Amino acid sequence: QVQLVESGGGLVQAGGSLRLSCAASGLTFSTYTMGWFRQPPGKNREFVAAITWGGHSTYFADFVKGRFTISRDNAKNTVYLQMNSLKPEDTAVYYCAADRFGVQPALSQVSKQDYWGQGTQVTVSS
């Protein structure tokens, strides 16, 4: 059974940082592009960032470029999202997703993900 478990969310002031982690089990992690998506209150889920299965390529939504980084440790079956310079509009539930050998444009599409985590809340206060 595939499980993606996010952690690291919380409450932070604007300008602060958080690091999200997503631990995967039940799948061959090194064959999955891993992505982060978010769902702000009252809005649809949206793409944030992704890293390909070997870690060779990363992709970011325009609204996080220069502030967020994504990385993975295939030995630990874990993907990370480092979020810096957080803004109140970054407030959302953040989800980890897995897409087997995912490439653009599918890796940034909600409907193309194979597995999802349960989400972790990030709240940025002004």
Backbone bond lengths (Angstrom), bond angles and torsions (degrees), N, CA, C in turn:
res aa  C-N    CA-C-N  psi(-1)  N-CA   C-N-CA  omega(-1)  CA-C   N-CA-C  phi
1 Q - - - 1.451 - - 1.536 108.86 -
2 V 1.324 114.53 127.86 1.456 119.94 -178.74 1.527 109.70 -78.49
3 Q 1.314 115.35 134.41 1.465 121.00 174.64 1.514 109.38 -134.06
4 L 1.318 115.01 134.93 1.458 122.66 170.95 1.518 106.46 -121.50
5 V 1.320 117.09 120.73 1.456 121.13 -174.89 1.522 109.43 -121.84
6 E 1.331 115.23 113.13 1.463 120.99 179.29 1.525 110.51 -87.01
7 S 1.318 115.35 152.38 1.451 121.80 173.99 1.516 108.82 -153.52
8 G 1.326 115.88 165.71 1.458 120.62 175.45 1.509 115.72 103.87
9 G 1.323 116.94 -3.89 1.459 118.89 177.94 1.515 111.54 -71.60
10 G 1.324 115.72 172.70 1.455 120.01 179.21 1.502 111.74 162.14
11 L 1.323 114.81 -165.59 1.455 123.35 179.83 1.524 109.25 -103.18
12 V 1.323 116.22 130.07 1.455 120.90 -179.18 1.517 109.03 -143.12
13 Q 1.321 116.67 151.39 1.461 120.09 177.12 1.524 110.81 -79.35
14 A 1.310 115.18 155.32 1.457 120.07 176.59 1.531 109.99 -55.08
15 G 1.328 115.40 136.93 1.450 121.28 -176.69 1.517 113.66 92.44
16 G 1.313 116.47 -10.97 1.451 121.12 -178.55 1.526 112.94 -83.58
17 S 1.325 114.94 -174.56 1.461 121.41 -176.52 1.523 110.53 -132.38
18 L 1.312 114.25 153.27 1.460 122.76 171.69 1.519 108.26 -143.70
19 R 1.313 115.69 152.12 1.465 120.73 174.23 1.520 108.39 -123.09
20 L 1.312 115.42 117.27 1.453 121.30 176.48 1.522 109.92 -92.50
21 S 1.314 114.81 145.39 1.460 121.23 175.13 1.523 109.14 -124.76
22 C 1.307 115.39 150.44 1.465 121.15 175.21 1.520 107.53 -136.20
23 A 1.318 115.64 113.92 1.457 121.43 179.46 1.524 109.20 -97.86
24 A 1.321 115.74 126.81 1.457 121.40 -177.11 1.519 111.24 -107.75
25 S 1.317 115.43 146.07 1.463 121.03 174.47 1.522 108.99 -147.09
26 G 1.334 115.35 157.48 1.454 119.58 177.25 1.515 115.34 82.24
27 L 1.319 117.19 8.33 1.462 120.70 177.52 1.524 108.89 -143.28
28 T 1.321 115.05 162.42 1.466 119.67 176.21 1.515 107.38 -82.54
29 F 1.314 114.86 91.59 1.466 122.33 -168.44 1.518 111.84 -54.69
30 S 1.322 117.17 -39.20 1.470 121.00 -174.55 1.521 113.32 -70.31
31 T 1.327 118.13 -2.53 1.466 120.89 177.46 1.531 111.71 -106.91
32 Y 1.319 117.00 5.37 1.461 120.92 -176.62 1.512 112.29 -114.48
33 T 1.319 115.90 129.66 1.452 120.71 163.39 1.520 106.83 -70.11
34 M 1.325 115.76 132.15 1.465 120.85 -178.67 1.521 109.54 -109.83
35 G 1.305 114.44 135.38 1.456 119.03 -178.00 1.518 112.29 -129.75
36 W 1.325 113.78 159.02 1.464 121.91 171.00 1.527 107.67 -117.22
37 F 1.307 114.18 133.35 1.451 122.15 175.58 1.524 107.59 -126.35
38 R 1.315 117.07 164.96 1.453 119.37 176.73 1.513 110.16 -142.80
39 Q 1.314 114.57 156.18 1.457 120.71 177.68 1.522 108.57 -131.79
40 P 1.335 116.86 101.33 1.459 120.47 176.46 1.528 110.29 -67.69
41 P 1.321 116.91 159.90 1.467 119.58 -179.89 1.523 111.46 -56.81
42 G 1.330 116.23 127.65 1.449 121.21 176.56 1.517 115.72 74.48
43 K 1.325 117.34 8.26 1.464 120.31 -177.32 1.526 110.85 -123.26
44 N 1.323 115.22 171.25 1.457 120.35 177.94 1.523 111.75 -78.06
45 R 1.291 115.05 159.34 1.458 120.36 175.45 1.532 108.95 -68.47
46 E 1.346 116.22 140.05 1.457 120.84 -176.48 1.515 111.38 -136.78
47 F 1.315 113.74 154.14 1.465 121.11 179.41 1.521 110.78 -70.96
48 V 1.345 115.55 140.60 1.463 121.61 176.20 1.532 110.58 -116.22
49 A 1.335 116.40 -55.69 1.462 119.90 -175.88 1.519 109.36 -161.50
50 A 1.334 116.05 158.96 1.461 120.87 176.52 1.514 109.51 -150.83
51 I 1.330 114.48 155.36 1.459 121.67 176.66 1.521 107.50 -136.00
52 T 1.319 116.54 132.31 1.453 120.09 -176.32 1.527 112.02 -70.96
53 W 1.318 116.58 166.96 1.460 122.69 -167.78 1.528 113.88 -57.06
54 G 1.339 117.17 -33.58 1.458 120.18 179.15 1.519 112.55 -95.01
55 G 1.307 116.17 -1.07 1.460 120.51 -179.47 1.514 113.93 79.73
56 H 1.319 117.16 11.15 1.464 119.93 -174.92 1.509 113.85 -79.44
57 S 1.313 117.06 -25.43 1.460 119.98 -176.94 1.512 110.31 -132.67
58 T 1.328 114.43 142.80 1.461 120.73 175.82 1.520 109.64 -128.07
59 Y 1.303 115.37 153.13 1.458 122.12 -177.96 1.527 108.47 -138.27
60 F 1.308 115.40 144.33 1.462 120.27 -177.43 1.514 110.46 -138.10
61 A 1.330 114.77 146.02 1.450 119.24 169.08 1.518 108.78 -68.79
62 D 1.311 116.54 149.60 1.461 120.53 -176.61 1.522 111.82 -57.08
63 F 1.325 117.00 -34.84 1.463 118.90 -173.66 1.533 113.48 -74.98
64 V 1.330 118.52 -5.14 1.470 120.00 176.79 1.529 113.37 -119.79
65 K 1.316 116.49 -2.60 1.468 119.02 -179.04 1.520 110.81 -59.49
66 G 1.316 114.73 132.87 1.455 120.71 -179.40 1.517 113.68 86.45
67 R 1.336 117.73 -11.46 1.470 120.79 -179.76 1.527 112.06 -114.27
68 F 1.322 117.20 -35.45 1.468 121.62 -177.55 1.524 109.98 -110.30
69 T 1.328 116.02 146.90 1.453 121.46 169.92 1.525 109.32 -129.07
70 I 1.311 115.79 152.51 1.462 121.37 178.87 1.517 108.39 -124.24
71 S 1.317 116.35 141.89 1.457 121.03 178.67 1.527 108.34 -148.90
72 R 1.292 115.73 166.93 1.471 120.48 179.60 1.516 109.92 -144.29
73 D 1.318 114.71 153.88 1.453 122.59 174.40 1.521 106.45 -126.24
74 N 1.315 116.75 100.15 1.468 119.78 -175.60 1.531 112.13 -68.36
75 A 1.312 117.36 -22.37 1.466 120.18 176.96 1.528 111.41 -71.66
76 K 1.343 115.66 -25.36 1.466 120.89 -179.23 1.525 112.48 -106.96
77 N 1.337 116.56 1.55 1.474 120.63 -178.71 1.528 111.37 53.83
78 T 1.321 115.57 43.18 1.461 120.37 -174.35 1.522 110.37 -134.54
79 V 1.340 114.33 140.58 1.459 121.29 173.65 1.528 107.44 -119.88
80 Y 1.330 114.87 146.68 1.455 121.08 -175.21 1.529 110.39 -123.94
81 L 1.318 114.74 151.17 1.459 121.06 171.55 1.519 107.34 -130.16
82 Q 1.321 115.54 109.84 1.461 121.12 176.42 1.512 107.97 -90.92
83 M 1.317 115.96 120.93 1.462 121.46 -176.42 1.515 109.14 -115.81
84 N 1.312 116.40 115.99 1.464 122.77 179.16 1.526 110.27 -115.52
85 S 1.311 115.63 163.93 1.468 121.17 178.15 1.521 111.29 49.69
86 L 1.299 115.44 48.66 1.463 120.16 -175.63 1.527 111.08 -66.49
87 K 1.330 113.41 146.45 1.457 121.63 -179.26 1.540 109.09 -120.61
88 P 1.311 117.58 156.86 1.475 118.63 177.45 1.529 112.93 -55.47
89 E 1.323 117.04 -31.89 1.468 119.50 -179.78 1.527 112.85 -73.41
90 D 1.316 117.80 -5.32 1.470 120.88 172.87 1.524 111.85 -82.26
91 T 1.323 116.67 -5.67 1.458 120.70 178.30 1.522 110.29 -60.04
92 A 1.333 115.80 124.40 1.458 120.88 -176.14 1.523 109.30 -177.04
93 V 1.321 115.29 169.11 1.459 120.39 164.89 1.526 106.59 -87.80
94 Y 1.306 115.94 126.66 1.457 121.96 -178.42 1.529 109.74 -101.76
95 Y 1.335 114.99 129.52 1.455 122.11 -177.21 1.521 110.38 -117.26
96 C 1.303 114.29 141.49 1.453 122.85 171.49 1.533 107.59 -93.75
97 A 1.334 117.09 143.93 1.462 120.79 179.70 1.517 110.18 -142.12
98 A 1.323 115.39 153.63 1.458 121.81 -179.78 1.518 110.16 -125.52
99 D 1.324 115.90 134.43 1.463 123.43 -177.87 1.522 107.21 -134.73
100 R 1.327 117.06 110.89 1.472 120.13 -173.23 1.520 111.30 -63.30
101 F 1.315 114.34 121.46 1.473 123.03 -177.05 1.533 111.27 48.89
102 G 1.307 115.23 38.36 1.454 120.26 -177.39 1.513 113.63 -65.58
103 V 1.329 114.87 136.56 1.459 121.46 176.44 1.521 108.33 -131.86
104 Q 1.324 116.62 168.52 1.449 119.76 176.61 1.526 110.08 -65.70
105 P 1.307 119.92 146.61 1.460 126.11 -1.72 1.530 114.15 -86.23
106 A 1.338 118.11 -6.65 1.465 120.38 -173.16 1.528 113.20 -60.04
107 L 1.332 117.29 -34.62 1.458 118.51 -173.68 1.517 112.67 -64.09
108 S 1.303 118.22 -17.41 1.460 121.06 179.46 1.533 112.72 -103.73
109 Q 1.306 116.92 7.90 1.464 121.42 -176.19 1.526 110.99 -105.68
110 V 1.322 116.01 126.90 1.462 121.72 -178.13 1.525 111.06 -55.94
111 S 1.309 116.96 -42.92 1.463 121.17 -173.25 1.516 113.57 -72.34
112 K 1.338 117.79 -13.18 1.469 120.95 -175.69 1.521 113.36 -96.34
113 Q 1.321 118.30 -1.96 1.459 120.27 -178.50 1.520 111.38 -77.84
114 D 1.316 115.37 141.19 1.465 120.46 -178.64 1.532 112.30 -83.38
115 Y 1.314 116.82 -36.79 1.462 121.49 -176.88 1.528 110.05 -140.74
116 W 1.337 114.36 152.59 1.459 122.17 179.29 1.521 111.32 -131.86
117 G 1.331 115.07 148.65 1.446 120.04 168.84 1.511 110.25 -85.54
118 Q 1.327 115.44 -178.33 1.466 120.50 -176.20 1.522 112.51 -87.28
119 G 1.320 116.53 -13.20 1.459 121.18 177.58 1.515 113.39 95.35
120 T 1.330 114.96 153.78 1.457 122.09 175.78 1.522 107.99 -137.63
121 Q 1.330 116.18 136.48 1.457 121.26 -175.13 1.526 110.77 -81.38
122 V 1.311 115.46 131.63 1.465 122.58 171.48 1.525 107.44 -119.91
123 T 1.321 115.69 123.60 1.457 121.07 179.21 1.524 108.66 -123.96
124 V 1.321 115.52 124.54 1.463 121.18 -179.46 1.522 107.93 -113.13
125 S 1.309 115.80 118.55 1.463 120.34 -179.01 1.527 110.35 -92.92
126 S 1.314 115.24 149.11 1.475 120.19 -178.11 1.518 111.61 -89.69
